[in-house]
Structures are given as C-alpha cells and as structure tokens.
Amino acid sequence: MIARLYRLLRLCNTAPASAEFGGPVIARMLAAGAVLSFLAAGSAEACQQHSAAVLDDTFKTPDPGWGPPDQAASFRTDGLNLKPPINGSAWRWNQNYTIDGKDLCVTVVNPQAHAGNADVGVWFWARDGLNFYTATISLDGSAAVDRLVNGVWHVVLPPRPSSAVRTQPGQVNEIEVTTQANNATFYVNDTKIAEFHGIAPPQGGSPGVYAESGEKPVTWVFRRVQLF
C-alpha cells in the first residue's frame, strides 16, 4: 500500500457553493464498514461518449448553481480554476443538480508547474460542507476514495497506483464516478479503478469538484464538468 498524506482541514470560507480549507498534514483513517472491490484495469466508456447530459459546463458561461467566484474559485475562458491553499483543499459544488443514479465526469488539467503529490477529483454524496465523499487522483500516480464525516477524513478506497493516471504538468485527466443509491464506480481516463459502497444522502446530494495543494500552491483547471 502506498503511504499517502492528507491535510487536516480548517474552514476558511463558507460561500454557499464553495469552501476552502488549510492546515497541517495528517493521515486519513480507514473508514469502518466500507465495502470495496479492487478491480484490474479495464475499459469503460469515456464520459464524452455519453449523450443527453443534464449538465455540460465548460464555464465560459457557468451554470448559476456553481455560485459566484471567490478567492478559491474563478471562472475563466479555460475553465473553472481552483486554487487550494498550501497544504489545503478547495471545492465547488452545483446546488442546481443531484447525483443519484447519474454519472459525474470531469475533465481537469494538471498544474503547469511541478505540484508534488497534490490531489484532484470529484466531490459527491454530500450532505453539507463537512460531510461528503471525494474520488481523486494524485500526481504520484495513485487513485483513492475518501469520506469527510463531521470534518474528519476517513479512507474508503486506500490510495492505489494506477497507470491510468496522467502525472505530467499540463496533461489532462478525466475523472468519473457513477452512482446508484449507495453504490458507486470510480473511473480514471476510461479505466475502472473500483466499485464501492457508501452512505448516500437523499437524491445523492449535489455534484462537485475537489482539489488540493501540497507544499506549493497550485491551480487546477477544470475544463469541463458533465452530469448524465
């Protein structure tokens, strides 16, 4: 198992559809009761091959559900820019949509400068800003699923190496989670990473995006968010 460090989060911004956290680094705890299937690499449909998306946002004219820009999130011609604080995290969710029975797929560009083992991915099964799940990749070439419960991180899928993760500066990754009730499947660049179970809120909660910085501040560019 690859050792992976995470950030102890301190709430800094409580904008309606976004949040930013920062703080010292700690390890996440293994979530009790999580049921996992670790899967060999296999093909899955690329999210851009789906049709009839209920949300397809390139952020040139962002959906109002993302909320206004703030110090952590801005809408630019290249997409939604998330700037987590050093050793911290930031996220943005869309309150106009729910995720149950849907496919959340994001296209994100790696930071242009070396970013260490910073993480990025999707934000889902959220009750509020202190209770949600993330499915993320790290620039060390691993993928993981985690859950924040009342502000405390728990590991659902421990970090595992995957050749599907593109780690070089400026490369593009496609990160996807499909959900149905309390079941979900995690994909990276058309490769199935894992199936897992969790505790979904009513209607699955809102879809969102999530990013972290390491010892250096970085900017993650989400070029596209799709919900099918």
N, C-alpha and C positions, 0 to 999 in steps of 0.2 A: 504494500500500500504506500502511495506517495504521501509524504508529510505535507500538509498544507496549512498555512497560517491565515487567520481571518482577523477582522477588525472588531473590537468592542465598540459598539456604536453609541453615540451621544446625540440626541436630537438637537438640530440646529435650525431647522427651517420647517414650518408647518403649513406651507402653502397648500391649498385644497387638493391639488393633484400631484404634488411632488414632495420630496423630502431629501435632506442631505444629512449625513452622519459622519462623525470623525472620532478618532480616539486611539488608544493603544492597541497593539496587536495581541490577540488571544487565539486559542484553538476552539473550534466548534465541537459540541458534544454530539455523540451518536444518538439519534432520536429513537426512543423506545417504541416498539411496536411497528416500526417501518417494515414493509414487506417489499423486497426487491427482486427483480430478475436481471442479472447481469447477462448481457447479450453480446454475442460475437458481432463484429462489424457486418452490416448488411445494408442493402439499398432500400431507400424509401423515396416516395415522390418528393421532388423539390417543391417547396411551397409555391413557387411562381407558376407551377403547372396546374394548380387548382383554379377553378373558375368561380364566379359569383361571390367574391369576397364581400362581407358585410362592412369591413373596414379595410381600406387600402390607402395608406397615408405615406407620402414622400415628404411631407412637411413644408412644401412650397406654399401651400395654403392649409395649415394644420387644422385638423378637426378641433372644434372648441372644447371637446371633452378633455384634452390634454392640459387645459388650464393656461394661464399666462406665463411668459418667460420669467426666470428669476436668476439668482446667482449661480445655480447649479445647472440650469437647463435653458437652452436658447434654440430658436428655430431659424435655420439658415438655408441658403439655397442648396447646400449639400446634404441637409437632413437635420434631425434632432441632435444637437450637440449636448452631451452630458459631461460635466466637469466635476468629478468627485474630489473632495479634499484629500490631501496627503494622508495615507493610511486610513482612508474613509470610503464611504459609498454614497451614491445618489441614485434616485429612481424617479420615474414619472409614470403615472397611470392614467387611463382614459375612463372616466366615470360614465360615459355615454353607452358603454357596452358591457356585457357579461360574457364569461368564457365557458360555461358548462356546455359540453357537447360540441365544442369548437376546436379549431386548430389555430394556435397563435404562432406566427412565424415572423422573425425579424432578420433584417439584413444589416450588418454592422461592420464598420471599417476599423481595423486595428489602428491604434495611435501611430503617428508618423515617426515618433522617436521611441527608443527602447523604453519599455514600460515595466520591466521586471515581470513579476507574476500577477499582474493585475487581472481582474475577472470582469466578465461582461455576460449578459444574457437576458432572459425573460423573467418577468415578475407576474405571479399568478396565484390563484386560490387565496386571495387577500380578504381579510375581514376589515383591516384598517392598516395604518402605517407602522404598527408594531406587531402585526400578525399576518404573515404571508409566506409564500414559497418562492424560491428562485431556482432556475435551471441555468447554469453558467458554464462557460469555458474559461480556462486560464491560459495566459501566454506561455506557461510552462508546458503546454500541450495536453492538459487534462480537462476532464469534464466532471461536473458534480451537481447534485441537487441538495438544497438546504432549506430549512424552515426557521423563520423567526417567530418565537412564541413569547408574547409579552416582553419583547425587546431582548430575548435571549436566543442565540443561534443554536440549532440542532442539526446534525448531519442526517440526511435522508439517504443520499447516494454518495458514499465517500469518493473523493477525487480518484479518477482512474485515467491512465494515459489513453489517448486515442489519436491515431494517425489522421483522423478526420479534421482535427483542429488545425487551422492555419495560424501560425505564430509570428510570421514576419511583419515588420512595420508596413502599414498600408494595405495589407491583404484583407480580403473580405470574407466574413463568416456568415453563414445562415444558421440561425438557432431556432428550434421549433419545439413546441410542446402541444400534443393533442390530449384533450381531456374528455372524460365521460364519467359523470358522478365523481366517485373517489378514486378513479383510475386515470393514469396518465402515461404517455410515452414521450421520451425525450430523443430528439434527433439533432445531429450537427452535420451540416453540409451533406444532406441526403443519407447519412449513416445513422442507423438506430443505435443509441447508446444504452438505453434501459427502459424497461417498463417498471412502474412503481405505483404504490398506493399511498393515499394521504387522507386528510380530512378537509374536504372542500366546503366552503361556506355556501349558503343558498345561492343558486344560479351560478356558482363558481367564482363569484367576485369579478372585479374588473381586470382587464388585461393591462400589462405594463412592461416597461424596460428597466434594466438594472445595470449598474456599473460600479467598479471600484478603482481606486488608485493605490499604488504601492508607496514606496518611499519618494517617488517623484510624481508631481501632479500630471495627469494625462487628460486628453479629451477623446471621448468615444463618439463616433458619428454613426447614428442610426439612419441609414439611407432610406429604409422602408420598413413599415410595420403593417402586417396583413393579418386579418382575422377572418376565418372561413366558417 
